[in-house]
């Protein structure tokens, strides 16, 4: 699991059937101070995160396959929560 | 999943039967600059990878591909595939904070 910031969305008409009807967002992984960490990745967003909102991403493919109800889905990243606040020392 | 730019195709004269019905693409993963609209060069710097494709992507297209264990999830039998083309991307809306 990692924290990320929502930096955009992706539109795809031709895709694996398990992606149909699911919103795909562009997530920028961020570190504890909120700085960018590595290149952006895609994730499925069932919660409807807003632009530049911080989200918690799970990389558990088995949960994502259960969420999209397709045991043969190639999806892995999924938004598990919208971050209100976090504390660091 | 990551985004990538299709820069070529890989043709096999002999292949494992498990790959039947698919093609292989040479893909350049997106850098952050390319998310923001930097030109997609046919031979960009950085490493490229081979992606299994059964959607019909062509050279110049932008695809969303998945790697790791999930890349072989769509197959009936256990198949040695490292990267799988999951979607042909039509439009990217990317606005990082300034």
Backbone of each chain as ProteinMPNN parsed JSONL, in Angstrom:
{"seq_chain_A": "XXXXXXXXXXXXXXXXXXXXXXXXXXXXXXXXXXXXXXXXXXXXXXXXXXXXXXXXXXXXXXXXXXXXXXXXXXXXXXXXXXXXXXXXX", "coords_chain_A": {"N_chain_A": [[0.853, -1.184, 0.0], [0.463, 2.26, -0.659], [0.847, 5.859, -0.48], [-0.629, 8.31, -2.585], [-1.037, 10.976, -4.959], [-3.766, 12.281, -6.737], [-3.483, 12.917, -10.055], [-4.752, 13.025, -12.464], [-6.908, 11.639, -15.07], [-7.628, 8.743, -17.11], [-8.862, 7.857, -20.275], [-10.198, 5.073, -21.846], [-11.411, 3.239, -24.506], [-11.253, 0.725, -25.785], [-10.545, -2.062, -24.022], [-9.452, -4.443, -21.519], [-12.148, -6.59, -20.623], [-12.784, -6.453, -17.89], [-12.205, -3.901, -17.103], [-14.164, -2.23, -17.936], [-16.477, 0.28, -17.166], [-15.192, 1.106, -14.908], [-13.474, 3.689, -13.247], [-10.406, 5.022, -14.24], [-7.576, 6.331, -12.778], [-4.8, 8.638, -12.798], [-2.122, 8.261, -10.744], [0.15, 9.863, -8.663], [2.734, 8.612, -6.917], [3.645, 9.484, -3.554], [5.945, 10.635, -1.015], [6.586, 10.595, 2.598], [6.645, 13.307, 3.168], [5.084, 14.343, 1.228], [6.278, 14.716, -1.202], [6.915, 14.094, -4.701], [7.38, 10.746, -5.824], [8.961, 8.819, -7.897], [7.678, 7.706, -11.168], [4.299, 8.42, -12.402], [1.486, 6.189, -11.812], [-1.225, 3.992, -12.84], [-4.519, 3.536, -11.486], [-7.491, 1.848, -10.37], [-10.463, 3.51, -9.456], [-12.769, 3.301, -7.2], [-13.92, 5.045, -5.393], [-14.17, 7.633, -6.191], [-12.2, 9.782, -6.227], [-11.012, 13.152, -5.941], [-9.453, 15.725, -8.014], [-6.016, 16.12, -7.353], [-6.301, 15.149, -4.841], [-5.291, 13.315, -1.934], [-4.676, 9.853, -1.839], [-5.073, 6.456, -0.71], [-3.467, 3.698, -1.945], [-3.931, 0.35, -2.833], [-1.935, -2.457, -3.711], [-2.813, -4.982, -4.06], [-3.566, -7.527, -6.0], [-5.445, -9.607, -5.827], [-7.544, -8.63, -4.281], [-8.421, -6.598, -5.985], [-9.257, -8.056, -8.21], [-11.426, -9.355, -7.059], [-13.01, -7.143, -6.522], [-13.707, -6.139, -9.081], [-15.093, -8.267, -9.89], [-14.063, -10.303, -11.537], [-12.2, -13.033, -12.008], [-10.106, -13.226, -13.764], [-8.953, -10.802, -14.232], [-6.547, -8.334, -15.239], [-5.976, -6.264, -13.52], [-4.488, -4.367, -10.843], [-3.758, -2.142, -9.073], [-5.673, -0.265, -6.774], [-7.865, 2.21, -5.452], [-8.109, 2.552, -2.043], [-8.777, 4.269, -0.034], [-9.558, 7.68, 0.89], [-7.425, 10.224, 1.842], [-7.571, 12.034, 4.796], [-5.953, 13.235, 6.783], [-2.525, 13.063, 7.808], [0.122, 12.091, 9.999], [3.457, 12.928, 10.755], [6.622, 12.431, 12.376]], "CA_chain_A": [[0.0, 0.0, 0.0], [1.244, 3.487, -0.672], [0.088, 7.089, -0.636], [-0.455, 8.933, -3.89], [-1.861, 12.15, -5.242], [-4.486, 12.099, -7.997], [-3.036, 13.947, -10.987], [-5.487, 13.019, -13.724], [-7.678, 10.443, -15.41], [-7.333, 8.16, -18.411], [-10.049, 7.335, -20.95], [-9.875, 3.994, -22.783], [-12.62, 2.568, -24.988], [-10.916, -0.69, -25.988], [-9.773, -2.478, -22.854], [-9.866, -5.731, -20.964], [-13.563, -6.445, -20.206], [-12.927, -6.157, -16.464], [-12.003, -2.469, -16.854], [-15.333, -1.47, -18.374], [-17.281, 0.837, -16.088], [-14.386, 1.514, -13.758], [-12.709, 4.906, -13.489], [-8.958, 4.861, -14.118], [-6.952, 7.606, -12.449], [-3.336, 8.715, -12.799], [-1.713, 8.503, -9.363], [1.565, 10.158, -8.433], [3.154, 8.184, -5.571], [4.29, 10.547, -2.779], [6.61, 10.157, 0.198], [5.984, 11.058, 3.854], [6.513, 14.771, 3.15], [4.235, 14.751, 0.118], [7.041, 14.929, -2.435], [6.73, 13.063, -5.728], [8.294, 9.618, -5.696], [8.86, 7.957, -9.069], [6.715, 8.106, -12.2], [2.897, 8.138, -12.076], [0.92, 4.876, -12.137], [-2.678, 3.999, -12.983], [-5.264, 2.76, -10.499], [-8.95, 1.875, -10.439], [-10.923, 4.398, -8.383], [-14.199, 3.116, -6.895], [-14.395, 6.006, -4.401], [-14.393, 8.937, -6.81], [-11.271, 10.769, -5.683], [-10.958, 14.412, -6.674], [-8.154, 16.144, -8.534], [-4.975, 16.453, -6.384], [-6.625, 14.564, -3.536], [-4.391, 12.229, -1.54], [-5.399, 8.588, -1.749], [-4.332, 5.256, -0.289], [-3.558, 2.725, -3.027], [-3.533, -1.024, -2.548], [-1.427, -3.182, -4.88], [-3.221, -6.379, -3.89], [-4.342, -7.903, -7.174], [-6.582, -10.501, -5.547], [-8.675, -7.79, -3.874], [-8.935, -5.884, -7.153], [-10.019, -9.017, -9.024], [-12.709, -9.563, -6.387], [-13.804, -5.917, -6.65], [-14.276, -6.042, -10.431], [-15.846, -9.52, -10.088], [-13.497, -11.042, -12.666], [-10.981, -13.704, -11.52], [-9.047, -13.166, -14.77], [-8.639, -9.404, -14.519], [-5.133, -7.971, -15.064], [-5.844, -5.045, -12.714], [-3.862, -4.539, -9.523], [-3.837, -0.968, -8.19], [-7.042, 0.2, -6.524], [-7.965, 3.201, -4.381], [-8.762, 1.972, -0.871], [-9.26, 5.302, 0.873], [-9.215, 9.081, 0.648], [-6.673, 10.621, 3.029], [-7.94, 13.316, 5.41], [-4.791, 13.809, 7.45], [-1.525, 12.096, 8.233], [1.071, 12.707, 10.925], [4.828, 12.421, 10.739], [7.453, 13.02, 13.425]], "C_chain_A": [[0.886, 1.231, 0.0], [0.313, 4.682, -0.826], [0.377, 7.689, -2.0], [-1.354, 10.153, -3.988], [-2.502, 11.952, -6.613], [-4.116, 13.247, -8.935], [-3.788, 13.91, -12.31], [-6.276, 11.746, -13.906], [-7.293, 9.997, -16.816], [-8.637, 7.605, -18.977], [-9.61, 6.262, -21.942], [-11.166, 3.298, -23.188], [-12.378, 1.075, -25.153], [-10.044, -1.124, -24.819], [-10.173, -3.897, -22.476], [-11.285, -5.589, -20.415], [-13.719, -6.06, -18.735], [-12.737, -4.679, -16.161], [-13.224, -1.644, -17.199], [-16.129, -0.981, -17.166], [-16.507, 1.243, -14.865], [-13.531, 2.71, -14.135], [-11.227, 4.614, -13.274], [-8.328, 6.219, -13.863], [-5.436, 7.486, -12.544], [-2.91, 9.127, -11.4], [-0.218, 8.782, -9.313], [1.932, 9.672, -7.034], [3.904, 9.306, -4.858], [4.92, 9.944, -1.531], [5.958, 10.8, 1.43], [5.786, 12.572, 3.872], [5.635, 15.262, 1.997], [4.971, 15.021, -1.169], [6.808, 13.765, -3.405], [7.791, 11.978, -5.596], [8.08, 8.692, -6.901], [7.806, 8.425, -10.052], [5.277, 7.754, -11.792], [2.475, 6.731, -12.494], [-0.592, 5.017, -12.273], [-3.307, 3.159, -11.883], [-6.756, 2.873, -10.793], [-9.45, 2.663, -9.23], [-12.412, 4.21, -8.115], [-14.772, 4.198, -5.986], [-14.638, 7.39, -4.994], [-13.512, 10.025, -6.242], [-11.219, 12.003, -6.571], [-9.551, 14.728, -7.138], [-7.252, 16.611, -7.387], [-5.315, 15.982, -4.97], [-5.624, 13.45, -3.224], [-5.207, 10.96, -1.316], [-4.462, 7.5, -1.237], [-4.573, 4.185, -1.342], [-3.133, 1.36, -2.515], [-3.008, -1.655, -3.834], [-1.732, -4.669, -4.753], [-4.135, -6.769, -5.058], [-5.544, -8.774, -6.858], [-7.787, -9.707, -5.061], [-9.283, -7.095, -5.077], [-9.741, -6.824, -8.042], [-11.377, -9.298, -8.383], [-13.605, -8.342, -6.564], [-14.458, -5.824, -8.024], [-15.033, -7.312, -10.817], [-15.373, -10.263, -11.333], [-12.199, -11.706, -12.196], [-9.832, -13.66, -12.516], [-8.688, -11.727, -15.121], [-7.144, -9.133, -14.339], [-4.922, -6.771, -14.143], [-5.196, -5.349, -11.368], [-4.083, -3.341, -8.613], [-5.29, -0.525, -8.029], [-7.016, 1.18, -5.363], [-8.749, 2.589, -3.229], [-9.31, 3.053, 0.05], [-8.814, 6.677, 0.428], [-8.608, 9.627, 1.937], [-7.166, 11.99, 3.517], [-6.707, 13.988, 5.991], [-3.801, 12.696, 7.73], [-0.519, 12.84, 9.1], [2.435, 12.097, 10.718], [5.597, 13.111, 11.858], [8.381, 14.078, 12.844]], "O_chain_A": [[1.957, 1.226, 0.608], [-0.839, 4.55, -1.239], [1.493, 7.588, -2.51], [-2.292, 10.332, -3.212], [-1.84, 11.5, -7.547], [-4.402, 14.409, -8.646], [-3.484, 14.702, -13.203], [-6.315, 10.885, -13.027], [-6.718, 10.754, -17.598], [-9.416, 6.969, -18.267], [-8.747, 6.511, -22.784], [-11.922, 2.826, -22.34], [-13.188, 0.256, -24.72], [-8.936, -0.618, -24.642], [-11.106, -4.471, -23.039], [-11.601, -4.571, -19.8], [-14.696, -5.403, -18.375], [-13.075, -4.236, -15.064], [-13.32, -0.483, -16.802], [-16.417, -1.754, -16.251], [-17.096, 1.681, -13.876], [-12.935, 2.743, -15.212], [-10.839, 4.035, -12.26], [-8.521, 7.153, -14.642], [-4.864, 6.406, -12.394], [-3.279, 10.198, -10.919], [0.581, 8.022, -9.86], [1.486, 10.262, -6.051], [4.708, 10.004, -5.476], [4.498, 8.893, -1.048], [4.923, 11.458, 1.326], [4.863, 13.069, 4.518], [5.466, 16.468, 1.815], [4.377, 15.5, -2.135], [6.546, 12.631, -3.003], [8.951, 12.259, -5.295], [7.147, 7.889, -6.925], [7.118, 9.417, -9.811], [5.064, 6.893, -10.938], [3.043, 6.155, -13.422], [-1.169, 6.028, -11.874], [-2.71, 2.195, -11.404], [-7.221, 3.85, -11.38], [-8.936, 2.511, -8.122], [-13.238, 4.883, -8.732], [-15.989, 4.271, -5.817], [-15.257, 8.234, -4.346], [-14.004, 11.072, -5.821], [-11.361, 11.915, -7.79], [-8.583, 14.092, -6.72], [-7.674, 17.406, -6.548], [-4.664, 16.392, -4.009], [-5.168, 12.738, -4.119], [-6.27, 10.98, -0.696], [-3.238, 7.61, -1.32], [-5.712, 3.804, -1.61], [-2.107, 1.226, -1.848], [-3.555, -1.427, -4.913], [-1.0, -5.511, -5.274], [-5.308, -6.397, -5.102], [-6.561, -8.693, -7.546], [-8.925, -10.053, -5.378], [-10.505, -7.002, -5.195], [-10.786, -6.441, -8.569], [-12.371, -9.46, -9.09], [-14.816, -8.478, -6.736], [-15.632, -5.469, -8.128], [-15.549, -7.422, -11.929], [-16.184, -10.79, -12.093], [-11.197, -11.019, -12.002], [-8.704, -14.013, -12.173], [-8.168, -11.47, -16.207], [-6.534, -9.64, -13.398], [-3.792, -6.304, -13.999], [-5.338, -6.446, -10.827], [-4.55, -3.507, -7.486], [-6.037, -0.423, -9.002], [-6.252, 1.015, -4.411], [-9.892, 2.163, -3.395], [-10.216, 2.785, 0.839], [-7.836, 6.83, -0.304], [-9.208, 9.508, 3.005], [-7.18, 12.966, 2.767], [-6.445, 15.161, 5.727], [-4.178, 11.533, 7.872], [-0.328, 14.049, 8.962], [2.56, 10.888, 10.528], [5.27, 14.232, 12.246], [9.159, 14.687, 13.579]]}, "seq_chain_B": "XXXXXXXXXXXXXXXXXXXXXXXXXXXXXXXXXXXXXXXXXXXXXXXXXXXXXXXXXXXXXXXXXXXXXXXXXXXXXXXXXXXXXXXXXXXXXXXXXX", "coords_chain_B": {"N_chain_B": [[-0.593, -0.65, -12.893], [0.909, 0.76, -15.804], [1.451, 3.466, -18.112], [2.305, 3.309, -21.577], [4.158, 3.802, -24.637], [3.699, 2.544, -27.801], [6.313, 1.377, -29.644], [7.112, -0.447, -31.47], [6.861, -3.723, -33.066], [6.992, -7.203, -32.228], [7.824, -10.084, -33.91], [7.394, -13.538, -34.015], [8.805, -16.506, -35.283], [8.704, -19.076, -34.395], [6.904, -20.179, -31.6], [5.863, -20.528, -28.17], [3.031, -22.6, -27.597], [1.254, -21.482, -25.802], [1.085, -18.796, -26.29], [-0.723, -18.376, -28.274], [-2.911, -16.558, -30.401], [-2.17, -14.049, -29.638], [-0.183, -11.015, -29.867], [3.031, -9.46, -29.901], [4.311, -6.508, -28.525], [6.644, -3.826, -28.729], [7.375, -1.698, -26.211], [7.599, 1.547, -24.863], [7.841, 2.673, -21.686], [5.98, 5.342, -20.156], [7.507, 8.394, -19.251], [7.484, 10.942, -16.667], [7.446, 13.365, -17.997], [6.283, 12.725, -20.401], [3.682, 12.099, -19.689], [2.855, 14.662, -19.246], [2.726, 15.633, -21.769], [4.983, 15.659, -23.4], [6.824, 15.101, -26.463], [6.269, 11.968, -28.182], [8.71, 9.952, -28.887], [9.946, 7.821, -31.509], [12.164, 6.232, -30.903], [12.943, 6.484, -27.954], [14.931, 7.604, -25.136], [15.98, 5.384, -22.49], [14.795, 2.252, -21.045], [13.072, -0.229, -22.929], [10.235, -2.459, -23.159], [8.793, -5.75, -23.757], [5.48, -6.42, -24.536], [2.656, -8.435, -24.128], [-0.137, -8.652, -26.308], [-3.546, -8.663, -26.947], [-5.486, -7.01, -27.863], [-5.057, -5.497, -30.09], [-3.248, -3.333, -30.544], [-1.31, -0.812, -32.215], [1.727, 0.459, -33.748], [2.706, 3.523, -32.365], [0.468, 3.908, -30.825], [-0.902, 4.618, -27.542], [-0.769, 2.71, -24.659], [-2.174, 0.999, -21.792], [-0.512, -0.945, -19.605], [-0.061, -3.923, -17.666], [1.972, -5.363, -15.124], [3.92, -8.039, -13.646], [2.511, -10.531, -11.425], [-0.168, -10.194, -12.111], [-0.119, -9.892, -14.831], [-0.265, -12.371, -16.041], [-2.7, -13.214, -15.253], [-5.062, -13.058, -16.934], [-5.045, -15.381, -18.471], [-6.036, -18.759, -19.278], [-4.474, -21.007, -18.751], [-1.483, -21.359, -16.71], [0.744, -18.963, -17.763], [3.756, -17.825, -19.167], [4.019, -14.692, -19.018], [5.162, -11.445, -18.76], [4.3, -8.848, -19.04], [1.255, -7.297, -19.82], [-1.043, -6.091, -22.16], [-3.558, -4.045, -21.196], [-5.336, -2.043, -21.938], [-6.283, 0.191, -24.593], [-5.374, 3.421, -24.812], [-7.348, 6.277, -25.113], [-7.5, 8.972, -24.365], [-5.716, 11.236, -22.334], [-5.898, 12.913, -19.359], [-4.019, 15.001, -17.666], [-2.9, 16.836, -15.06], [-0.633, 17.934, -13.132], [-0.015, 19.378, -9.856], [1.049, 22.806, -9.713]], "CA_chain_B": [[-0.521, -0.443, -14.334], [1.637, 1.923, -16.278], [1.2, 3.838, -19.501], [3.465, 3.131, -22.447], [4.034, 4.191, -26.032], [4.089, 1.414, -28.634], [7.331, 1.834, -30.588], [7.418, -1.487, -32.45], [6.219, -5.028, -32.899], [7.905, -8.342, -32.205], [7.239, -11.215, -34.636], [8.087, -14.79, -33.692], [8.558, -17.553, -36.268], [8.291, -20.211, -33.573], [6.553, -19.671, -30.286], [5.181, -21.435, -27.26], [1.592, -22.63, -27.926], [0.485, -20.675, -24.848], [0.961, -17.424, -26.787], [-1.613, -18.361, -29.435], [-3.935, -15.518, -30.398], [-1.65, -12.761, -29.184], [0.96, -10.415, -30.542], [3.951, -8.83, -28.95], [4.624, -5.112, -28.828], [7.773, -3.203, -28.066], [6.717, -0.567, -25.55], [8.416, 2.475, -24.082], [7.027, 3.202, -20.581], [5.888, 6.802, -20.062], [8.144, 9.166, -18.188], [6.566, 11.976, -16.189], [7.356, 14.412, -19.015], [5.361, 12.316, -21.455], [2.341, 12.299, -19.146], [2.536, 16.082, -19.371], [2.572, 16.006, -23.165], [6.237, 15.688, -24.15], [6.662, 14.31, -27.689], [6.503, 10.532, -28.097], [9.715, 9.662, -29.897], [9.952, 6.41, -31.871], [13.222, 5.563, -30.142], [13.256, 7.376, -26.85], [15.917, 7.1, -24.186], [15.413, 4.548, -21.44], [14.599, 0.859, -21.431], [11.758, -0.606, -23.447], [9.916, -3.832, -22.801], [7.903, -6.467, -24.672], [4.171, -6.548, -23.902], [1.68, -9.296, -24.813], [-1.275, -7.822, -26.717], [-4.629, -9.296, -27.708], [-6.487, -5.991, -28.175], [-4.794, -4.978, -31.421], [-2.556, -2.049, -30.549], [-0.347, -0.62, -33.295], [2.831, 1.379, -33.486], [2.257, 4.894, -32.162], [-0.617, 3.973, -29.847], [-0.584, 4.643, -26.119], [-1.479, 1.606, -24.012], [-2.009, 0.798, -20.351], [-0.11, -2.343, -19.448], [0.086, -4.379, -16.3], [3.165, -6.202, -14.984], [3.948, -8.89, -12.461], [1.626, -11.698, -11.399], [-1.442, -9.879, -12.758], [0.025, -9.959, -16.284], [-0.666, -13.69, -16.527], [-4.026, -13.545, -14.713], [-6.138, -13.255, -17.915], [-4.907, -16.618, -19.241], [-6.639, -19.946, -18.681], [-3.378, -21.797, -18.206], [-0.341, -20.536, -16.287], [1.441, -18.545, -18.979], [4.887, -16.951, -18.832], [3.886, -13.342, -19.578], [5.592, -10.448, -17.771], [3.587, -7.581, -19.225], [0.015, -7.571, -20.548], [-1.731, -4.864, -22.58], [-4.913, -4.082, -20.637], [-6.235, -1.038, -22.519], [-5.794, 1.173, -25.569], [-5.731, 4.7, -24.198], [-7.834, 7.28, -26.058], [-7.297, 10.357, -23.924], [-5.062, 11.385, -21.033], [-6.065, 14.219, -18.704], [-2.966, 14.994, -16.641], [-2.577, 18.188, -14.601], [0.006, 17.92, -11.816], [-0.053, 20.693, -9.203], [2.202, 23.636, -10.094]], "C_chain_B": [[0.281, 0.8, -14.656], [1.173, 2.254, -17.691], [2.478, 3.625, -20.305], [3.123, 3.5, -23.87], [4.531, 3.021, -26.872], [5.078, 1.902, -29.687], [7.692, 0.746, -31.6], [6.672, -2.768, -32.165], [7.289, -6.109, -32.91], [7.196, -9.504, -32.885], [8.079, -12.459, -34.358], [7.775, -15.819, -34.78], [8.143, -18.845, -35.56], [7.968, -19.664, -32.195], [5.888, -20.753, -29.46], [3.684, -21.427, -27.592], [0.75, -21.757, -27.002], [0.259, -19.265, -25.365], [-0.014, -17.293, -27.949], [-2.66, -17.248, -29.304], [-3.447, -14.168, -29.947], [-0.515, -12.275, -30.059], [1.857, -9.833, -29.472], [4.328, -7.446, -29.438], [5.885, -4.703, -28.085], [7.266, -1.875, -27.505], [7.73, 0.234, -24.743], [7.548, 3.019, -22.948], [7.097, 4.729, -20.526], [6.775, 7.336, -18.937], [7.148, 10.241, -17.748], [6.373, 13.071, -17.242], [6.351, 14.026, -20.098], [3.915, 12.325, -20.973], [1.907, 13.73, -19.404], [2.496, 16.542, -20.821], [3.866, 16.129, -23.951], [6.099, 14.781, -25.374], [7.025, 12.844, -27.489], [7.463, 10.157, -29.218], [9.695, 8.174, -30.231], [11.044, 5.62, -31.153], [13.673, 6.503, -29.035], [14.348, 6.775, -25.992], [15.218, 6.267, -23.121], [15.101, 3.166, -21.959], [13.19, 0.645, -21.966], [11.483, -2.047, -23.029], [8.924, -4.417, -23.784], [6.609, -6.773, -23.919], [3.296, -7.461, -24.757], [0.424, -8.486, -25.091], [-2.3, -8.681, -27.425], [-5.76, -8.316, -28.002], [-6.278, -5.394, -29.563], [-4.156, -3.614, -31.452], [-1.541, -2.01, -31.69], [0.723, 0.361, -32.891], [2.291, 2.808, -33.403], [1.148, 5.029, -31.136], [-0.051, 4.106, -28.427], [-1.422, 3.561, -25.443], [-1.272, 1.677, -22.503], [-1.675, -0.672, -20.163], [0.134, -2.651, -17.982], [1.258, -5.358, -16.241], [3.035, -7.074, -13.735], [2.946, -10.023, -12.57], [0.333, -11.435, -12.162], [-1.348, -9.982, -14.278], [-0.402, -11.315, -16.83], [-2.044, -14.095, -16.013], [-5.072, -13.789, -15.801], [-6.084, -14.586, -18.661], [-5.532, -17.793, -18.492], [-5.576, -20.818, -18.016], [-2.299, -20.864, -17.654], [0.549, -20.239, -17.49], [2.58, -17.607, -18.605], [4.806, -15.608, -19.545], [4.236, -12.344, -18.474], [4.794, -9.163, -17.853], [2.42, -7.822, -20.176], [-0.659, -6.254, -20.877], [-3.182, -4.925, -22.128], [-5.851, -3.104, -21.312], [-5.514, -0.206, -23.563], [-6.283, 2.538, -25.101], [-6.146, 5.694, -25.273], [-7.388, 8.675, -25.655], [-6.677, 10.346, -22.533], [-5.332, 12.797, -20.536], [-5.096, 14.241, -17.535], [-2.63, 16.434, -16.279], [-1.966, 18.096, -13.211], [-0.066, 19.302, -11.186], [1.194, 21.501, -9.566], [2.962, 24.101, -8.856]], "O_chain_B": [[0.323, 1.758, -13.884], [0.577, 1.422, -18.374], [3.585, 3.745, -19.782], [1.957, 3.512, -24.264], [5.654, 2.553, -26.683], [4.736, 2.737, -30.525], [8.497, 0.99, -32.499], [5.955, -2.892, -31.172], [8.348, -5.954, -33.519], [6.091, -9.875, -32.488], [9.306, -12.435, -34.453], [6.616, -15.99, -35.158], [7.327, -19.609, -36.074], [8.669, -18.791, -31.683], [5.414, -21.76, -29.985], [3.12, -20.363, -27.845], [-0.346, -21.338, -27.374], [-0.674, -18.595, -24.921], [-0.126, -16.223, -28.547], [-3.218, -17.03, -28.229], [-4.233, -13.223, -29.876], [0.036, -13.014, -30.875], [1.487, -9.73, -28.302], [4.627, -7.244, -30.615], [6.158, -5.162, -26.976], [6.782, -1.027, -28.254], [8.586, -0.313, -24.048], [6.603, 3.76, -23.214], [8.134, 5.328, -20.812], [6.79, 6.803, -17.828], [6.105, 10.428, -18.375], [5.287, 13.635, -17.37], [5.655, 14.881, -20.646], [3.007, 12.54, -21.775], [0.751, 13.992, -19.736], [2.257, 17.721, -21.084], [3.855, 16.652, -25.065], [5.35, 13.804, -25.339], [7.946, 12.509, -26.744], [7.058, 10.059, -30.376], [9.457, 7.346, -29.352], [10.846, 4.448, -30.832], [14.663, 7.221, -29.173], [14.658, 5.589, -26.101], [14.021, 6.423, -22.879], [15.134, 2.925, -23.166], [12.236, 1.27, -21.502], [12.387, -2.763, -22.599], [8.289, -3.692, -24.55], [6.634, -7.313, -22.813], [3.205, -7.28, -25.971], [-0.037, -7.728, -24.238], [-1.974, -9.359, -28.399], [-6.866, -8.73, -28.35], [-7.211, -4.847, -30.15], [-4.491, -2.803, -32.315], [-0.985, -3.037, -32.079], [0.647, 1.007, -31.847], [1.522, 3.244, -34.259], [0.899, 6.122, -30.628], [1.098, 3.761, -28.155], [-2.637, 3.502, -25.631], [-0.342, 2.313, -22.007], [-2.466, -1.545, -20.523], [0.481, -1.783, -17.181], [1.507, -6.093, -17.197], [2.16, -6.868, -12.894], [2.574, -10.43, -13.67], [-0.21, -12.343, -12.791], [-2.366, -10.14, -14.95], [-0.858, -11.401, -17.97], [-2.512, -15.197, -16.302], [-5.918, -14.664, -15.616], [-7.004, -14.891, -19.419], [-5.561, -17.828, -17.261], [-5.743, -21.296, -16.894], [-2.203, -19.711, -18.075], [1.044, -21.152, -18.15], [2.388, -16.689, -17.808], [5.46, -15.41, -20.569], [3.67, -12.396, -17.382], [4.627, -8.464, -16.853], [2.576, -8.471, -21.21], [-0.834, -5.4, -20.008], [-3.951, -5.755, -22.613], [-7.065, -3.306, -21.271], [-4.32, 0.07, -23.453], [-7.489, 2.769, -25.007], [-5.406, 5.933, -26.227], [-6.953, 9.465, -26.493], [-7.059, 9.556, -21.67], [-5.023, 13.77, -21.225], [-5.322, 13.575, -16.524], [-2.122, 17.176, -17.12], [-2.684, 18.17, -12.214], [-0.167, 20.3, -11.9], [2.277, 20.935, -9.709], [3.962, 24.809, -8.975]]}, "name": "protein", "num_of_chains": 2, "seq": "XXXXXXXXXXXXXXXXXXXXXXXXXXXXXXXXXXXXXXXXXXXXXXXXXXXXXXXXXXXXXXXXXXXXXXXXXXXXXXXXXXXXXXXXXXXXXXXXXXXXXXXXXXXXXXXXXXXXXXXXXXXXXXXXXXXXXXXXXXXXXXXXXXXXXXXXXXXXXXXXXXXXXXXXXXXXXXXXXXXXXXXXXXX"}
